[in-house]
Amino acid sequence: MLAKSKWFRRRRFGGWGIYPITWQGWVYLLIVILPFVILQYIPGLIEEIKLWITIAWAGLLILDIVRIMLGISDDEREEKIEFLAERNAAWTMVLLIGLIILYQAMQSGFDPEFKVDWSLVVILFGGLIAKMISILVLKRKKL
């Protein structure tokens, strides 16, 4: 779309995504966020239309951010640090989701009906499937 990868770097702290490092990156960020703000203040616009415009704009923004992130190149040491940090974050999330499911299962043991947030179970199994597919693909590529 509009942005260039050299205007950004990967976020190191405070989450995932990109961080502007040039004035062009800051201008791009302003240009993509401004429509969200303006849209909320348009009088007489039907809420459902606002919602669909917001979803479409957010989708385009996410696609562009992913494109930018794929274009950012780091040196080998930075890539290794990021890989290890991502691995640690993923394992922490898996552990916490597992503990929440266990807590919910134990709490429902006192109720006649078994209650667990199945979306958390789906997330865990989705991660398991992603890991299995990744291992198969990477082994075929002999990495």
PELIN-V240170 format. One record per residue. RES is the residue in one letter. SS is DSSP state (~ for helix, > for strand, _ for the rest). PSI is psi in whole degrees, 0 to 359 (* if undefined). Layout:
# PELIN-V240170
((RES SS PSI) (RES SS PSI))
This chain:
# PELIN-V240170
((M _ 244) (L _ 324) (A _ 155) (K _ 144) (S ~ 329) (K ~ 350) (W ~ 351) (F > 164) (R > 163) (R > 146) (R _ 130) (R _ 320) (F _ 152) (G _ 22) (G _ 197) (W _ 160) (G _ 208) (I > 159) (Y > 128) (P > 137) (I _ 356) (T _ 167) (W ~ 328) (Q ~ 322) (G ~ 319) (W ~ 320) (V ~ 316) (Y ~ 314) (L ~ 317) (L ~ 317) (I ~ 323) (V ~ 337) (I ~ 328) (L ~ 316) (P ~ 325) (F ~ 316) (V ~ 312) (I ~ 319) (L ~ 325) (Q ~ 339) (Y _ 9) (I _ 116) (P _ 144) (G _ 0) (L _ 132) (I _ 136) (E ~ 321) (E ~ 322) (I ~ 318) (K ~ 316) (L ~ 312) (W ~ 323) (I ~ 318) (T ~ 316) (I ~ 315) (A ~ 314) (W ~ 317) (A ~ 321) (G ~ 315) (L ~ 320) (L ~ 315) (I ~ 316) (L ~ 319) (D ~ 321) (I ~ 319) (V ~ 317) (R ~ 318) (I ~ 314) (M ~ 322) (L ~ 335) (G ~ 348) (I _ 127) (S _ 133) (D _ 162) (D _ 170) (E ~ 320) (R ~ 316) (E ~ 320) (E ~ 320) (K ~ 318) (I ~ 315) (E ~ 319) (F ~ 313) (L ~ 321) (A ~ 318) (E ~ 319) (R ~ 314) (N ~ 320) (A ~ 318) (A ~ 315) (W ~ 323) (T ~ 317) (M ~ 317) (V ~ 315) (L ~ 313) (L ~ 319) (I ~ 318) (G ~ 318) (L ~ 322) (I ~ 316) (I ~ 317) (L ~ 316) (Y ~ 314) (Q ~ 320) (A ~ 319) (M ~ 320) (Q ~ 321) (S ~ 348) (G _ 338) (F _ 349) (D _ 154) (P _ 338) (E _ 133) (F _ 120) (K _ 118) (V _ 143) (D _ 101) (W ~ 339) (S ~ 326) (L ~ 322) (V ~ 318) (V ~ 319) (I ~ 314) (L ~ 314) (F ~ 328) (G ~ 317) (G ~ 320) (L ~ 316) (I ~ 318) (A ~ 320) (K ~ 315) (M ~ 315) (I ~ 318) (S ~ 315) (I ~ 315) (L ~ 315) (V ~ 316) (L ~ 327) (K ~ 322) (R ~ 327) (K _ 354) (K _ 48) (L _ *))
